[in-house]
Amino acid sequence: MTIIISGTIDIDSAQMAAAMEAGRPLIEGALTESGCLDYDWCPDPLNPGRIRVFERWVDEASLASHFESRWYLEMRDTIGSFGLRGAAVLKYRVDHHEPVYDDSGAPRADFFTDPA
């Protein structure tokens, strides 16, 4: 079961470039962790000071290990040093995934490969 973490972190917009630079080695470190499939911070182009967070983990054990790692602990302290104004970050369990596009190249909203 894949776990996705997705959300936003709001900081002082004047600190965005510095926050992204400070976060880079922490992102790179998290990507080396066992079970980490994706780990990314992206500035939101429409909301100054908003960072979009996206992570994928292979399972709960990998995510639990990440929460005890230096990469997570330093990230929490680092992001807080840039005028943290709020955060809304959620985790999701994924029991099925499939391509957005079918064999003909058409985008599909339905889960066309799931027999259920």
PyMOL commands that place a pseudoatom at each C-alpha (Angstrom):
pseudoatom trace, name=CA, resn=MET, resi=1, chain=A, elem=C, hetatm=0, pos=[0.000, 0.000, 0.000]
pseudoatom trace, name=CA, resn=THR, resi=2, chain=A, elem=C, hetatm=0, pos=[1.493, 3.313, -1.083]
pseudoatom trace, name=CA, resn=ILE, resi=3, chain=A, elem=C, hetatm=0, pos=[1.158, 6.346, 1.197]
pseudoatom trace, name=CA, resn=ILE, resi=4, chain=A, elem=C, hetatm=0, pos=[0.913, 9.820, -0.301]
pseudoatom trace, name=CA, resn=ILE, resi=5, chain=A, elem=C, hetatm=0, pos=[1.526, 12.974, 1.709]
pseudoatom trace, name=CA, resn=SER, resi=6, chain=A, elem=C, hetatm=0, pos=[0.207, 16.133, 0.096]
pseudoatom trace, name=CA, resn=GLY, resi=7, chain=A, elem=C, hetatm=0, pos=[-0.421, 19.604, 1.392]
pseudoatom trace, name=CA, resn=THR, resi=8, chain=A, elem=C, hetatm=0, pos=[0.746, 23.146, 1.841]
pseudoatom trace, name=CA, resn=ILE, resi=9, chain=A, elem=C, hetatm=0, pos=[3.053, 25.050, 4.137]
pseudoatom trace, name=CA, resn=ASP, resi=10, chain=A, elem=C, hetatm=0, pos=[2.756, 28.832, 4.332]
pseudoatom trace, name=CA, resn=ILE, resi=11, chain=A, elem=C, hetatm=0, pos=[5.784, 30.937, 5.203]
pseudoatom trace, name=CA, resn=ASP, resi=12, chain=A, elem=C, hetatm=0, pos=[6.827, 34.576, 4.945]
pseudoatom trace, name=CA, resn=SER, resi=13, chain=A, elem=C, hetatm=0, pos=[6.824, 35.158, 1.182]
pseudoatom trace, name=CA, resn=ALA, resi=14, chain=A, elem=C, hetatm=0, pos=[10.006, 37.257, 1.403]
pseudoatom trace, name=CA, resn=GLN, resi=15, chain=A, elem=C, hetatm=0, pos=[11.749, 34.126, 2.730]
pseudoatom trace, name=CA, resn=MET, resi=16, chain=A, elem=C, hetatm=0, pos=[10.713, 31.729, -0.059]
pseudoatom trace, name=CA, resn=ALA, resi=17, chain=A, elem=C, hetatm=0, pos=[14.020, 31.633, -1.986]
pseudoatom trace, name=CA, resn=ALA, resi=18, chain=A, elem=C, hetatm=0, pos=[16.030, 31.157, 1.200]
pseudoatom trace, name=CA, resn=ALA, resi=19, chain=A, elem=C, hetatm=0, pos=[13.642, 28.463, 2.465]
pseudoatom trace, name=CA, resn=MET, resi=20, chain=A, elem=C, hetatm=0, pos=[13.864, 26.527, -0.787]
pseudoatom trace, name=CA, resn=GLU, resi=21, chain=A, elem=C, hetatm=0, pos=[17.654, 26.729, -0.760]
pseudoatom trace, name=CA, resn=ALA, resi=22, chain=A, elem=C, hetatm=0, pos=[17.820, 25.585, 2.881]
pseudoatom trace, name=CA, resn=GLY, resi=23, chain=A, elem=C, hetatm=0, pos=[15.400, 22.752, 2.107]
pseudoatom trace, name=CA, resn=ARG, resi=24, chain=A, elem=C, hetatm=0, pos=[17.311, 21.385, -0.860]
pseudoatom trace, name=CA, resn=PRO, resi=25, chain=A, elem=C, hetatm=0, pos=[19.771, 19.176, 1.093]
pseudoatom trace, name=CA, resn=LEU, resi=26, chain=A, elem=C, hetatm=0, pos=[16.915, 17.908, 3.276]
pseudoatom trace, name=CA, resn=ILE, resi=27, chain=A, elem=C, hetatm=0, pos=[14.887, 16.946, 0.205]
pseudoatom trace, name=CA, resn=GLU, resi=28, chain=A, elem=C, hetatm=0, pos=[17.937, 15.259, -1.305]
pseudoatom trace, name=CA, resn=GLY, resi=29, chain=A, elem=C, hetatm=0, pos=[18.530, 13.397, 1.962]
pseudoatom trace, name=CA, resn=ALA, resi=30, chain=A, elem=C, hetatm=0, pos=[14.922, 12.232, 2.263]
pseudoatom trace, name=CA, resn=LEU, resi=31, chain=A, elem=C, hetatm=0, pos=[15.084, 10.876, -1.287]
pseudoatom trace, name=CA, resn=THR, resi=32, chain=A, elem=C, hetatm=0, pos=[17.868, 8.501, -0.176]
pseudoatom trace, name=CA, resn=GLU, resi=33, chain=A, elem=C, hetatm=0, pos=[15.712, 6.921, 2.518]
pseudoatom trace, name=CA, resn=SER, resi=34, chain=A, elem=C, hetatm=0, pos=[14.493, 3.372, 2.106]
pseudoatom trace, name=CA, resn=GLY, resi=35, chain=A, elem=C, hetatm=0, pos=[10.896, 3.352, 0.916]
pseudoatom trace, name=CA, resn=CYS, resi=36, chain=A, elem=C, hetatm=0, pos=[10.845, 6.962, -0.326]
pseudoatom trace, name=CA, resn=LEU, resi=37, chain=A, elem=C, hetatm=0, pos=[9.456, 7.130, -3.858]
pseudoatom trace, name=CA, resn=ASP, resi=38, chain=A, elem=C, hetatm=0, pos=[8.994, 10.921, -4.108]
pseudoatom trace, name=CA, resn=TYR, resi=39, chain=A, elem=C, hetatm=0, pos=[9.772, 13.872, -1.837]
pseudoatom trace, name=CA, resn=ASP, resi=40, chain=A, elem=C, hetatm=0, pos=[9.288, 17.375, -3.141]
pseudoatom trace, name=CA, resn=TRP, resi=41, chain=A, elem=C, hetatm=0, pos=[8.680, 20.976, -2.094]
pseudoatom trace, name=CA, resn=CYS, resi=42, chain=A, elem=C, hetatm=0, pos=[7.488, 23.376, -4.794]
pseudoatom trace, name=CA, resn=PRO, resi=43, chain=A, elem=C, hetatm=0, pos=[6.686, 27.073, -4.511]
pseudoatom trace, name=CA, resn=ASP, resi=44, chain=A, elem=C, hetatm=0, pos=[3.045, 27.678, -5.420]
pseudoatom trace, name=CA, resn=PRO, resi=45, chain=A, elem=C, hetatm=0, pos=[3.082, 30.052, -8.417]
pseudoatom trace, name=CA, resn=LEU, resi=46, chain=A, elem=C, hetatm=0, pos=[-0.297, 31.568, -7.492]
pseudoatom trace, name=CA, resn=ASN, resi=47, chain=A, elem=C, hetatm=0, pos=[0.153, 31.999, -3.722]
pseudoatom trace, name=CA, resn=PRO, resi=48, chain=A, elem=C, hetatm=0, pos=[3.310, 33.837, -2.606]
pseudoatom trace, name=CA, resn=GLY, resi=49, chain=A, elem=C, hetatm=0, pos=[4.797, 32.189, 0.458]
pseudoatom trace, name=CA, resn=ARG, resi=50, chain=A, elem=C, hetatm=0, pos=[3.055, 28.854, -0.100]
pseudoatom trace, name=CA, resn=ILE, resi=51, chain=A, elem=C, hetatm=0, pos=[5.070, 25.653, -0.500]
pseudoatom trace, name=CA, resn=ARG, resi=52, chain=A, elem=C, hetatm=0, pos=[3.346, 22.607, -1.984]
pseudoatom trace, name=CA, resn=VAL, resi=53, chain=A, elem=C, hetatm=0, pos=[4.485, 19.351, -0.384]
pseudoatom trace, name=CA, resn=PHE, resi=54, chain=A, elem=C, hetatm=0, pos=[4.296, 15.998, -2.162]
pseudoatom trace, name=CA, resn=GLU, resi=55, chain=A, elem=C, hetatm=0, pos=[5.684, 12.687, -0.916]
pseudoatom trace, name=CA, resn=ARG, resi=56, chain=A, elem=C, hetatm=0, pos=[5.150, 9.007, -1.753]
pseudoatom trace, name=CA, resn=TRP, resi=57, chain=A, elem=C, hetatm=0, pos=[6.215, 6.180, 0.571]
pseudoatom trace, name=CA, resn=VAL, resi=58, chain=A, elem=C, hetatm=0, pos=[6.034, 2.429, -0.041]
pseudoatom trace, name=CA, resn=ASP, resi=59, chain=A, elem=C, hetatm=0, pos=[4.506, 1.679, 3.362]
pseudoatom trace, name=CA, resn=GLU, resi=60, chain=A, elem=C, hetatm=0, pos=[3.867, 2.829, 6.934]
pseudoatom trace, name=CA, resn=ALA, resi=61, chain=A, elem=C, hetatm=0, pos=[7.173, 1.445, 8.198]
pseudoatom trace, name=CA, resn=SER, resi=62, chain=A, elem=C, hetatm=0, pos=[9.106, 3.594, 5.717]
pseudoatom trace, name=CA, resn=LEU, resi=63, chain=A, elem=C, hetatm=0, pos=[7.140, 6.688, 6.666]
pseudoatom trace, name=CA, resn=ALA, resi=64, chain=A, elem=C, hetatm=0, pos=[7.592, 5.971, 10.381]
pseudoatom trace, name=CA, resn=SER, resi=65, chain=A, elem=C, hetatm=0, pos=[11.328, 5.638, 9.850]
pseudoatom trace, name=CA, resn=HIS, resi=66, chain=A, elem=C, hetatm=0, pos=[11.351, 8.955, 7.978]
pseudoatom trace, name=CA, resn=PHE, resi=67, chain=A, elem=C, hetatm=0, pos=[9.633, 10.683, 10.908]
pseudoatom trace, name=CA, resn=GLU, resi=68, chain=A, elem=C, hetatm=0, pos=[12.578, 9.624, 13.095]
pseudoatom trace, name=CA, resn=SER, resi=69, chain=A, elem=C, hetatm=0, pos=[15.248, 10.569, 10.543]
pseudoatom trace, name=CA, resn=ARG, resi=70, chain=A, elem=C, hetatm=0, pos=[17.439, 13.642, 10.625]
pseudoatom trace, name=CA, resn=TRP, resi=71, chain=A, elem=C, hetatm=0, pos=[15.943, 14.705, 7.281]
pseudoatom trace, name=CA, resn=TYR, resi=72, chain=A, elem=C, hetatm=0, pos=[12.463, 15.071, 8.763]
pseudoatom trace, name=CA, resn=LEU, resi=73, chain=A, elem=C, hetatm=0, pos=[13.590, 16.533, 12.083]
pseudoatom trace, name=CA, resn=GLU, resi=74, chain=A, elem=C, hetatm=0, pos=[15.825, 19.098, 10.388]
pseudoatom trace, name=CA, resn=MET, resi=75, chain=A, elem=C, hetatm=0, pos=[13.096, 19.913, 7.851]
pseudoatom trace, name=CA, resn=ARG, resi=76, chain=A, elem=C, hetatm=0, pos=[10.646, 20.674, 10.642]
pseudoatom trace, name=CA, resn=ASP, resi=77, chain=A, elem=C, hetatm=0, pos=[13.123, 22.973, 12.379]
pseudoatom trace, name=CA, resn=THR, resi=78, chain=A, elem=C, hetatm=0, pos=[14.309, 24.573, 9.140]
pseudoatom trace, name=CA, resn=ILE, resi=79, chain=A, elem=C, hetatm=0, pos=[10.902, 25.397, 7.712]
pseudoatom trace, name=CA, resn=GLY, resi=80, chain=A, elem=C, hetatm=0, pos=[9.861, 26.850, 11.054]
pseudoatom trace, name=CA, resn=SER, resi=81, chain=A, elem=C, hetatm=0, pos=[12.748, 29.309, 10.895]
pseudoatom trace, name=CA, resn=PHE, resi=82, chain=A, elem=C, hetatm=0, pos=[11.285, 31.034, 7.799]
pseudoatom trace, name=CA, resn=GLY, resi=83, chain=A, elem=C, hetatm=0, pos=[8.216, 32.601, 9.377]
pseudoatom trace, name=CA, resn=LEU, resi=84, chain=A, elem=C, hetatm=0, pos=[5.858, 29.626, 9.468]
pseudoatom trace, name=CA, resn=ARG, resi=85, chain=A, elem=C, hetatm=0, pos=[2.318, 30.954, 9.092]
pseudoatom trace, name=CA, resn=GLY, resi=86, chain=A, elem=C, hetatm=0, pos=[0.383, 27.730, 8.728]
pseudoatom trace, name=CA, resn=ALA, resi=87, chain=A, elem=C, hetatm=0, pos=[0.330, 24.225, 7.343]
pseudoatom trace, name=CA, resn=ALA, resi=88, chain=A, elem=C, hetatm=0, pos=[-2.271, 21.825, 5.993]
pseudoatom trace, name=CA, resn=VAL, resi=89, chain=A, elem=C, hetatm=0, pos=[-0.653, 18.490, 5.206]
pseudoatom trace, name=CA, resn=LEU, resi=90, chain=A, elem=C, hetatm=0, pos=[-2.545, 15.201, 4.929]
pseudoatom trace, name=CA, resn=LYS, resi=91, chain=A, elem=C, hetatm=0, pos=[-1.601, 11.570, 4.322]
pseudoatom trace, name=CA, resn=TYR, resi=92, chain=A, elem=C, hetatm=0, pos=[-3.521, 9.167, 2.093]
pseudoatom trace, name=CA, resn=ARG, resi=93, chain=A, elem=C, hetatm=0, pos=[-3.488, 5.371, 1.760]
pseudoatom trace, name=CA, resn=VAL, resi=94, chain=A, elem=C, hetatm=0, pos=[-3.569, 4.219, -1.850]
pseudoatom trace, name=CA, resn=ASP, resi=95, chain=A, elem=C, hetatm=0, pos=[-5.035, 0.784, -2.503]
pseudoatom trace, name=CA, resn=HIS, resi=96, chain=A, elem=C, hetatm=0, pos=[-5.140, 1.033, -6.304]
pseudoatom trace, name=CA, resn=HIS, resi=97, chain=A, elem=C, hetatm=0, pos=[-3.440, 3.103, -8.962]
pseudoatom trace, name=CA, resn=GLU, resi=98, chain=A, elem=C, hetatm=0, pos=[-3.440, 3.123, -12.724]
pseudoatom trace, name=CA, resn=PRO, resi=99, chain=A, elem=C, hetatm=0, pos=[-2.587, 5.402, -15.651]
pseudoatom trace, name=CA, resn=VAL, resi=100, chain=A, elem=C, hetatm=0, pos=[-4.655, 8.508, -16.342]
pseudoatom trace, name=CA, resn=TYR, resi=101, chain=A, elem=C, hetatm=0, pos=[-4.600, 7.736, -20.078]
pseudoatom trace, name=CA, resn=ASP, resi=102, chain=A, elem=C, hetatm=0, pos=[-5.920, 4.526, -21.624]
pseudoatom trace, name=CA, resn=ASP, resi=103, chain=A, elem=C, hetatm=0, pos=[-4.312, 2.683, -24.553]
pseudoatom trace, name=CA, resn=SER, resi=104, chain=A, elem=C, hetatm=0, pos=[-5.915, 5.073, -27.046]
pseudoatom trace, name=CA, resn=GLY, resi=105, chain=A, elem=C, hetatm=0, pos=[-4.430, 8.116, -25.281]
pseudoatom trace, name=CA, resn=ALA, resi=106, chain=A, elem=C, hetatm=0, pos=[-7.771, 9.283, -23.861]
pseudoatom trace, name=CA, resn=PRO, resi=107, chain=A, elem=C, hetatm=0, pos=[-7.803, 10.657, -20.292]
pseudoatom trace, name=CA, resn=ARG, resi=108, chain=A, elem=C, hetatm=0, pos=[-10.040, 8.595, -18.022]
pseudoatom trace, name=CA, resn=ALA, resi=109, chain=A, elem=C, hetatm=0, pos=[-11.676, 9.618, -14.725]
pseudoatom trace, name=CA, resn=ASP, resi=110, chain=A, elem=C, hetatm=0, pos=[-12.933, 6.064, -14.075]
pseudoatom trace, name=CA, resn=PHE, resi=111, chain=A, elem=C, hetatm=0, pos=[-10.666, 3.309, -12.804]
pseudoatom trace, name=CA, resn=PHE, resi=112, chain=A, elem=C, hetatm=0, pos=[-10.757, 1.279, -15.985]
pseudoatom trace, name=CA, resn=THR, resi=113, chain=A, elem=C, hetatm=0, pos=[-8.232, -1.403, -14.990]
pseudoatom trace, name=CA, resn=ASP, resi=114, chain=A, elem=C, hetatm=0, pos=[-9.881, -2.184, -11.628]
pseudoatom trace, name=CA, resn=PRO, resi=115, chain=A, elem=C, hetatm=0, pos=[-12.188, -5.205, -12.008]
pseudoatom trace, name=CA, resn=ALA, resi=116, chain=A, elem=C, hetatm=0, pos=[-14.185, -4.201, -8.882]
for i in range(1, 116): cmd.bond("trace and resi %d" % i, "trace and resi %d" % (i + 1))
show_as sticks, trace
zoom trace
